[in-house]
């Protein structure tokens, strides 16, 4: 062992190789550890049988093949030795939440709790070398002239982190490096590119937050009644959830917009997602091609669904509307689903062409009650159709004109389910209520309808 007197806590420089990036599906194939302590430098390494398929691209990257690990121990067999090796040491890794997250998940499957102190060398690089454009491992190798022995093998990459630590010590001295260590270990749950100062500036108030990636491209937009807590929840969750880990590794900056209350945050989130189209949100669709069903009796007394297209649609004003769909395909799919569930006739619903004197196809496969050939009375078919559709009735605007909903210190102004804006005083209120019609938005309709049926029903101010 290389004897070396240091003032640092014991540091375990760690790298792992895996079959992929999914904690639940993928497994570890190799672990390499280089430990720096007051007793000098020691190493620990092990190939691991993942007991799952190793993809070809991973084999090419790491050089680890199924044949190399077929006779090696599984994680459960080396877990005790690994835990003993890491006991009482600071866990040092590059993009540490990946390596730490995989090892933590592997222990958790065995019912073992694993919570070491963690140092991310990406954060260390950003802190000590702020003028360096990038801080991935290949850049650090190039910028600092590190000696590569086995790139993309666990012990080889762990050795690179050990070399980087020595570079840092020579560059800033032991005292500054120890100060940086203590600063970053306290912030182990933060992503590599986000510092504590930014997190501390986020208010614990209602509103929306925006995560940005490279070049200020929006990654994710969310809302919360407690912004800072929710943002930190993403980063803490990233240790066990693949989507959160992916978000944490990509995020470069965070913005936020405060609102007075929860309703304002919900509406703002819906609008921001449509405007900025963040890559990791479920895409919310605009309401430009909305359609809905109306129910009308024909000359034979049969209740027929008729599709009301966007140009004839006035949600909030028309009484006989059911569903609200983003397009005709969605509307027909819904109608077919209720036909099957309630054994309704697709011929009478207009979904299948009638053939004189013959039953519909659904009757032949026992999915129609026979209304098409008189077995089910027309009145019964009408009743079942109306009962099924009633669950999706579009509510008529229940007020004589625009309203404001008090949301703590703000007033959210609406008319015919449309969001007109947010006011904080009488002048703004007057301006908004006379601003004219706004575009109907299905997501905001659902948000407002739920709010008025719940905690906000006694917060309404009539503006007509």
N, C-alpha and C positions, 0 to 999 in steps of 0.2 A: 504494500500500500504506500501511496505517496503521502508522506507526513506533511501536514500543512496546518499551521495555527491560524484559526479564523475566529471572528467574533460573531458570525452569523448563527442563526439556528440551523439545525441539520436540514439540508435541502436534498430532495429526491427529484432529479431531472428525469422526466418520464415521457415516453412516446409509446403509442400502441398502433398496431395495424389491425384492420377489421375487414369484414366482407362487404361493408357498405356503410351508410350513414344513419340507418334506422335503428334506434335503441331496441325496439321490440322485435324486429325481424332479424337484424344482422348480429354478428358475434365477433369477438376478439380472436385474432389469429396469432398475435405476437405481442409481448410486453417487454420493453427494455428500460432499465432504471440505472442511472448513474448517480450515486449518492456522494455528496460532499459534506463531511462532518469534521469535528475536531480531531478525529482519528485518521483523517485523510480521505481518499477517494476509493469507493468500492462499486462493483457492478453486480447486477442481477438481471437475468434475461430468461425468457422461456417462449418457445413456440407452443401454441395451444390448438388443440383440435376443436374447431368451431361446431362440428356436427351439423353444419349446413353447407350449402353449395358456395364455393368461392367463384364469383363471376370472372370471366376471361380478362376483362379490362383491369380488374384488381390483381389478378395473377401477373399480368404484364407489368403493372406499376410496381408491385412489391417483390416480385420473384417468388412469392410463397404459393406453392401449388398444393393440391389435395394430397399428393403423394408425400410431401414434406411433413404434413401434420397428421397423417392417417394413424400413426402409432404414438402420437404425442398425447399428453394428458388433457382432459377437458378443463374448463375454468374451475369447476367444483373441486378438482383434484389439486389444483395449485393455489386455491383461494386462501387456505390457512397460511401458507408460506408467504404469499403476496401481502396479506394483511400485516403479518409480522414484519415484513420488510419495510412497509410504509408507516408503521406505528410511530407516532410522535414526530414525523417529518413533515416539512412543508412540501406540498404536491406542486411541482413546477412543470408546466407544459405550455406548448405554443397553441393558442386558441384553446385554453385549458378546459373550457366547458365541454369540448368534444371528448377529450381523453378522460376527464373526470366523470363526465356524464355516462360514458360507456362502462367504466369500471364500477361506478356507483350502481348502475342498473344491473350489472352482472351480480354484484353482491346482494342486491335487493331481491333478485329471483331466488336466492338461497335463504332469504330471511335475515340477512346480515346488514346492519346499519353501518354506513361508511361516510364519515364527515370530517375529512382532514382540512387543514387550512390550505388555501389554494393561491398560487401565484401564476398569473398569465404573462408569458414573456412578450406577447404582442403589446400588452399594456405597458410593460416595462420599457420596451423599445420606444413606444410613443412618448412616454414620460421623459426618458433620458435623451432621446434623439428626435426632438419635435420637428426639425427641419427635413427629416428624411421623408420622402414622398410616400413610400409604402413600407409596411412592416411585416409582410409575409416572410416565411422562412427562407425562400429562395432569394429575396431581396436582402435579407440580413446576411446570408452567406456571401453574397456578392459585395455588399457595402463594407463588410468588416473582414473580408478575406478569410473566412472560416475554412478549415480543412475538412473536406467531405470524404468519409470512409465508406459509408453504405447508405446512400440516400433512399428514403422510403423503406428502410428497415428500422425496426424499433430502437435497437441500441445505437445504431448509427445516427439516427435523428436525435436521440437523447444526448449523445455526445456533442452534437452541434449546439444544443441549449447550454451545456456545461461550458463550451468554448465561448459562447456569447456572454455568459455570466462573467467569465474572466476578462473579456473585452470591456464590459461595463465597469468592472472594478478598476481597470487601468485608466478608463476614460474619466471617471468621476470620483474615484477614491472609495475606500471602504465605508466611511462615515455616511456619505451621500447615498451610496448603494443600500446600506442598511435602512436609512430613512425612507428610501423609495420602496423597499421591501415591506416595511411596516405600513406604509400608506396604502399600497396596493392589496396586501393580504386582507386589510379591513374592508376592501371593496370587491371581494372575490366574485360576487354575484353579478357585477356589471359586465356588459359586453366589452370587447377589447377597445372599441372606438368611442366609447361613451365614458365621460368622467363624472365624478361625484358632484362637482360644482354645478353641472348642468342639471343633474337629478334634483339637487337641493333647491334649484330655482323653480322647479315645477310646483305649482300650488296644489294643495290637497283640497280642491274645490271641484264643482261640476264643470264639465266641458268635454271637448274633443282633443285628441292628441294625434299627431302625424309623425310616423317614422319615415325617415328618408334614407335612401341608399346612396350609391355612387352618383355624382353629378346632380344631387338633389332630386333624384327621381323618387316619387312617393312609393313606399313599400306597403304601408299598412295604416289605416285610419280606424280609430276606435273611440268610444265614449265611456265616460264614467262619472259618477257623482263624487269620486275621489281620485283626481288625475294621477298624482304622484304614486299612490298605492297601486293603482291599476298598471301603470307603466312598469313599476318594480315587479309586479306579478308576472308580467311577460318574461322578465329576465330570470326570475327564480324558477318559473315553470320550464324554462328552456333546458334545464338539467335532465328532465325526464320526458319532454315532449318534442318530437322531431320538428314540427312546424315552428315552435317557439325557438328551438335551437337555430334553425335556418334563419329566422328573423333576427335573432341576436347577433349572428355572425355577419349579417349584411348591413345592419343599421349603422349609419354614420352621423346622423343628427336627429333631433327631436324638436318639433314645434307643438304648440298647444293654443287653443282658443277657449277662454273661460265662458261659461254661461251661468245664469243665476240658479238654474235648477235642472232637474233630470229631463223634463220634457223638451226644454231648449236644446239640451245635448243630443237627445234622440233625433230631433228634426235636423240639427246641424250635421250630424254624422251622415244621415241619409243624403243630404245635399252635397256634402264634400266628396263622398265616395263617387257619386255620379259625375261631379265636375272634374275630379283629379284622377280617377280610375287607377287607384293603387294596385300594384301587381299581386299582392297577397290577400286582398279582400275578395270575398264572393262578390262578383259583379252585380250591382243593382241595376235593373233595366229602367230606362225612361218610359214614360207612359204615353208615347206618341201614337202607338197603334192599338190602344186599348179597345176592347170590345166586351159586350155582355149579352146575356140572353134575356129576352122578354117572353112572357107567356100570354098567348092569345088564342081564343077558341076559333076553329074554322066553321064552315057552314054545317058540318055534321056534329058539332058540339065537342070535337076532339081538341084538347089543349095542346097547342103546338109551340115549341120553342122557336123564336125568331132571333137571329143574330143582329144586334145593334152595333154598327161599325163606329169607328172613332169620330167621324164627321157628324154623326147623329147622336153621339153620346153626350149626355149632360149629367154626370154623376152628382148626386146631391139634390137634383131637381126632379128627376124622373122616378116615379114610384115603382114601376114595374120592371126593375132591373135585377138580374141575378148573376153573381159570379165575379165579374171584372177579370178579364184575361188579357195577357200581353199580346196575343195574336189569335187568329182563327183556329190554328192547329191545337193550341191549348184549350180553347173553348170546346172543340169537338171531342178532345180526349176526355174532358170532364164529363160531357154528356154521355159518352160511351161508358164511362166508369159507373155512373149512377144507373144507366140502363141495365148493366150487368148486375149491380148490387140489388136493385129493386125489381128485377125481372120485367123491365119495361120493354116495349116494342120499338126497335130501331126504325121500322117503317113509319110508325106514327110520330116518332121524334124527328123524322126527316133525314136520318142518317143512312137509310137504305131505300132503294127504289122499290115501290110496290109492284107486285104481279097479281093481276086480278084473280081472285078466288084462291090464292095460295098463301100459306103461312110464311112469315119471314124466316130467315135462316136461323135466327136466335131461338125460335120456337122448336125447330128441328133438333137443336142441340140442347134443349131444355133450359135456355137462358131467357126465354120470353114467356110471360104468363098467358099468351094467346089472345091479347086484345085485338090483334090484326085480323083474327077470324071469329071474333065474337065470344070466345070462351071466357075471357075476362071482360066484365062490363066496362064501357067507356068511362063511366063515372068513377069506377075504382082506379082505372089507369090514370085519369086526371088527378085524383086525390093523391096517389102515390108520387106522381111527378111533382105536384105542388109541394108536398111534404119534403121531398128530397131537395128541391130548389130553395125552399124557404130558409134552409140553413145558411145559404149564401146570398141572401137578399142584400142589395146595396141600400144602405140606410139613407133616407132623404134627410137633407140638412134640417135639423130640428129647431132652428132659430129663424126669426124674421129677417135677419140681416147679419152683418159681420159681428164677431164677438172677440173679446180678448180673454185669454186664460192667464191668470196670475201665476207666475212661476218664480216665487220668491221676489226678487227686486225687479223683474222684467215682466212685460205683458206680451204674450204671443198672440198676434192678430191673425184671425182666420175668417174665411167666408166660403161657404159651400164646400167645406173640407179642404180648401186650398190655403196654403201658408202665404200670407201677405208680408210678413216681416215681424220684427221684434221691436217694441217701444219701451222707453224708460221714462217718458214723461208725456204730458197731455198733448203737446205740440206734435210729437212723433206719432202718437195715437191717432190724432185727427188726420194727419197726412196719410197714414197707412190705410185707414178705413175708407178713404175716398180715392185710393190709388187705382181702382179698377180691378178687373178679373185677372187672376193668376192661373198658370197652367196646373191642371189637376195632376197630382202625383199619387200613385197607388200606395207606395210605401208610407208616405205622410198621412194619407187617409187612414191606413191601418193603425198608425201610431196615435193619431188624434182620437179616433174612434175608441180605442182602448183607454186612452187617458180620460176621456169624458165619461166613460162607464166606470172608472175607478177613482183614484185619489184626487183627480182634478175636477170632479163634477160640481163641487161647491166653490170653485175658484173662477167661475165664468162671469164676465162683465158684458152686458148687452150694449152694443154700440149703435143700433139702428135708431 
